[in-house]
Amino acid sequence: MQELPIQEEVDIVHVRQAAREVAVSVGFSLVDQTKVVTAASELARNTLQHGGGGVATVGLERTANHTTLQLVFRDDGPGIPDVEQALTDGYSSAGGLGLGFGGARRLADTFELDTKPGEGTTVTITFRTRSAVR
């Protein structure tokens, strides 16, 4: 697992690069690499803009049948008071397009959001390979 700080705009680029490198290392197709990088970018940006910064973790989990790329984004920001609203396409508390969470959720194989108002947010997404990768 690789842990990356998200404290300024350039850190979003570093998270994108790390996610792409791991996706390439396990043989993700170009289309799947793009999905991984796009979701990583959206969630890193949310971590910075809404959570005041935090940490991204990029790693792999291997089983006999497949390899899973996992991305975890954690912050100690204000949390999300209305998760359902935050997951609604078009909703933005910062004047953006409102596609961050919804877009990442659609791109990933799994999407988990854990948040408590006043205590921060953790978002975990995964992408599976189609077969075992060594």
N, C-alpha and C positions, 0 to 999 in steps of 0.2 A: 504494500500500500504506500502510495506517495501522498504526502500531505502538503498542500499549497496554501499560502495565505491569500486572502482576498481583502486588500486594504485600499487599493487604488485601481484606476482604470487599466493600467498595464498588467495587473494581476489576472484580469479576465483573459487576456491574450495567453498568459502562461498556463492557465487552466485549459484553455482550448488546445494548446499545443500538447500538453501532457495527455489529454484525453485522446487526441488523434494518434500520438505515438503508441499508446497502449492498444488502441483499436487496430492499428497497422500491424503491431507485433503479433497479434493473434489471428491475423488473416481476415479481418472484416472487409467486405466489399467496399468500393468507393461510395456507394449509396449509403451503406450502413455507417461508414466513417463520418459522412456528412450529417447523418442523424445524430450520432454521438456528439460531434463537435457543436452542432446547433443547440442541442439541449443543454450541453455544458455551458455554452455562452449565455443562454437565457437565464439559467439558474445562478451562474456566477454574478451576472449583472443584478439580479434580484437580491442576492446576498449583499452586494455592495450598496445598492440604492435603498433598499428597504430595511435591511438588517444592520446597516452601518459597518459592514465588513464582517469577515468571518474566515472560515477555513473550508477548503474543498479537499476531499480525499478521493484518489483515483486508484483502483485496484482490480485484481482478477480473482475469481473463484473458479477452480477447476473441479469437474466431476468426470465420471466415466463417459458421459454422453455429450457434454458440452462445456464450454468455458463461458463464464459470465463476467462482463465488464461492469463494475459497480462504481457509481459516482455518488458521493455524499457531500452535501452542502450544509454547513452549520453556522449559525450566528447567534449572538446574544442580544439581538435587537428587541423591538417592541412586541414581537409575535404577530399573529394574524387573528384579529377578532372575529372575522366571519370567513371561514375556510371555503364554504360553498360559493360565496360571492367572489373570493379570490380566484377560484378555479373556473369561473365563468368567462368565456371568451369575450373580449371587448371591455372587461372591467379593468380599470387601472386606478390606483390611488395616487399615481405620480404623473398622470397626464400622458402616459405612453399608449401603445396600441392595445395593451391588455392581452397579449398572447404568450407571455412568459410561462406561467404554470401550465396552462392548457396546451400550449405547443409542446412543451417538454413531456407532458403526460402522454400525448398522442405519439410522440417519436419513440419513447422508451417501451421496453417490454413490461416493466413494472414501474410504478410510481407510488411512493409513500411520502406523506407529509405529516410531520409531528410538530405541533406548535402550541404554545401556551402564551396568552397575552402577558406581556411584561417579562417573559423568560426566554424568548427567542424561538427559532425555527430550525428544524432539520428536515431536509428533503433528500430522499434516497431514490435513485433511479438505477435500473439495470438494463443491460442489453446482452442477449445470449447469442453465441455463435450457433451455426446450424449443425455442427458436429464437433466431436472432441478435437481439441487443438493441443498439441504438445509443447 
